[in-house]
Amino acid sequence: MAEIPVDDTLWCRNFRPTPDAPVRLVCFPHAGGSASFYLPLASALTPDADVLAIQYPGRQDRRREPCVDDIATLAEQVHTALAGWLDRPVVFFGHSMGALVAFEVARRMEREGQGPARLFASGRRAPSRYRDENVHQRDDDGIVAELRDMSGTDTRVLGDEEMLRMVLPAIRADYRAVETYRSEPGASVRCPVTVMVGDDDPKTSLDEAEDWKGHTTGGFDMQVYSGGHFYLSSQAPAVITALRGHLAAVPASPQG
């Protein structure tokens, strides 16, 4: 695999810089997603938090860079890119594949005596819960069918063949990363974990989501929302309220 440059300006997008915010929320996109998915969240949480969204390679303004198709490599690169953004307490929020990336970045940070104050794992079963899925091995039409089923991709993109040719390589790489991911035995974080999940998510049952409690030695809570895999869109006000409450409770000093 080609080496991916670790330039924090490529990886980290600060849409609404809030230098006086007491906490930084780092957001990790879903498979096929991009940093811009979190622009509405950044706007909603300003000035309570400085929101940083991760931009994976192989999409949008990074589309000419090689995609990363395994979670461990992605986590290593993000971990390095975040080094200059730890001037205040950080909280991680990852949706779907992003929850796994956030979990693995948190583990790497904690090994160095740092780490997030909390990890939000949204729309993703626990790292130790696997399903035999092979979306990344399907042809292009099969991947598009999956995207339609998940209702998380703009229908204008799905109907534009030229646009699809641009985005499908990154989507396929992301699906390969998440479908081949296997956590290390006993992998856990020290920070508290808050799980958020839709009650009708075909990708994550409530039982699979609750098993995140076995991957933290800190506190654990689970919040169930009405909706499917992208409950975040329909339940945005409730999710933002929940995030505000947790962010306000983060200690003022950096975690170590």
N, C-alpha and C positions, 0 to 999 in steps of 0.2 A: 504494500500500500504506500502511495506517495505521502511524504511528510506534509502535514497540514501546518501552515504558519500560525503561530500563536501570537496574534496581535490583538490586544483587547479591544481596539476600535473596530475590528472585524467581528468579534464574538459578542460584544456587550453593547446594547443599544439603550441609551438613556433618553427616552422620548420627552420626558418632562423633568429636567434636572431640578432637584429640590435640595440644595446644599444644606439647608437648615433642618431637614427632616431627621428625627432621632433614630430612624431605622431604615434599612434598605431591603426591599423585597426583590429577590432575584427569581425571575420567571423562566421556566423551561418549556418549550413548545412540544406539542404532540407530533406523532409521525406525519410527515408531510406538511407540518406547520412551520411558521416563521415567527420572528420576533414581533412583527406587526400585529399578530393575533392579540397581543397584550396591550396595544395602544389604548383601547377604551379603559382597561383596568388602571393604567398609569394615570390617565386623566381623572378617573374617579377617586383615586387614593391621594392625589396631590391636595394639600401639602402634608398629609399625615405620614407619608412614606416616600422615599426616593425609589422609584421602580426601575429596575434594570431587567431588560429582556435579552435572552440569549439567542443569537442568530447562528444556526448550524450552517456549515458550508454546503455548497451545491444548490442553493436556492436564491431567488431574488438577486440582490447585488453581489452575492457570492456564487452565482450559478456556474461560473467558469472554473471554480475550484473543485477538486475531487470530493465526492461524497464520502462520508464515514459510515461504514455499515456494521459497526459493532459498538455496543454500549461502553465497554471499558475504554476504548480509544477515545471516544467522544468525551467521556468523563475526565480523562487525563488532560485533554486539551482545554476543556472548560475550567478545570481546576487551576491550570496555569494562567488562563486569561483573567480569572477573578482575583489574582494576587493583589492587584492595585486598587481593588474596590472594597477592601476590608477595613476602612477607616471608621466604621460604625457597626453596630450589631446588624447581622443579616438574617433574613428569614428566606427559606426556599419555598417556591410553589411550582410544582410540576404537574402537567396534565398528561395523562395517558403515558406514552413513551417518556415524556418529560419527567414523570415521577420517578422512573428508574434512573434516568440520568442524574436527577437531583439527589437521589439516594446515594449513588456511587460517588458523586462529587462530595457530598457531606462526609462520607466515610474517609475519603482521602484528606479532607481538611482536618477531621478529628485526629487522624494519625499525627498531624503536625501541631496538635494542641489548640487548634482553632475549631471552627465548625459553626453551623447556623444555630440560631436560638430556637428555631422550630422548623420542621419540614411538613409542608402540606402536600399530601399525595392524593391527587385528584384523578378519578376515572381510571384507576389501574389496580389490578389485583396485586396482592403481596408479592415481593420478589421471589419467594419460595413456591409460589403457585403457578404452575405451568399448564399450558394447553398445547395440543398438537396443531399448530396453525402454520399455513404455508402460503399466505397471500403473496409473499415476495417471489414465489416460484410461478405464479400465474402469468399469463400473457397480459398485454396492456389492457385489453377489454375486461379481463378478470379483476384487475386492480381498480379500474374505474367503477366496476360494479360494487366493489367493496366500499369505495368512497361514497357512492350514492347511498348505500345502506346506512353508513355512519352519519350522514347528513351534516358533515362538518366542513365540506368543501363547497365553495361558491359554485352554483350550478352553471354560471357563465363560463367558468374555467372548464368544467366537465364537458361542455358543449363546443369548446373551441379546440380543434385538433392541433393547431399550431401551439397554443398555450400548453396543451397536454404534453406535447413532445418536449417542452422545456421543463416541465415539473415532474414528469413520471420517473426519471432517473433518481431524483432525491427521494421521492415517495417509496420507490422500490428499495432503496438502500435503508431507509428508516424502518420499513417493515422487516427487512432482513435482520437489522440490529435488534429489534424488539422480540422477534420470533425465535432468534437463536440465543438470546440472553439466558444465562444460568447464573444465579447468585452463588457466591461462595457459601459453603455450609456454615450456618450460624451467623451469617452476615447481619450486622445491626448497627444502629447509630445510638449515640448517647442522648441526643436531643429529643424532645417530645415530638410525636408525630400526630398530625391531624389528618384523618382521611375524609375526603369528600367524594360522594358517589351518587349517581342517579339511580333511582329505584327500578328503572327499566333499561339498564345498560346491558346490551348483549355481550359486551366484552368483559364485564366485571360483575360477578354476583356479590350480594352483600356478604356472604360467607367468605368469598375470596378476598374481599376488601378488608374484612375484619382481621384477617390473619396478618395484617401489617403490625398488629400489636406484638407479634413475636419478633419483630425486627427493630425494636427500640428498647433501651434500658431506661428511657425517660418516660414521661407521661404519654397516654394514648387517648384519643377520642375520635369518634366517627360521626359525621354529619351526612344524613341521607336527604337528597333532594328529589323532587318530582321531575322525571325526565329520563332521557337516554344517555348515550355516551357524551353528547355535548350539552348536557344539562346546564353548563356554564352560561350559555347564551340566553336560555329562557328564564333562568333563575339568577341572573346577574345581580339584581338589587340585594337579594338575600345573601349571596356569596360575598359581595363587597362588604355588607354589614358584618358578617362573620369575620372576615379578614381584618377589618378595622378593629374589632374587639380584641383579637389576638395580638395585633401589632401594637396596640396601645399598652399591652401588658408586658412587652419585651423590656428587660432591664436596660438601663441607660448605658452601661459599660459594655465594650466588646466581649464576645464570648471567647473563652479560652479553656 
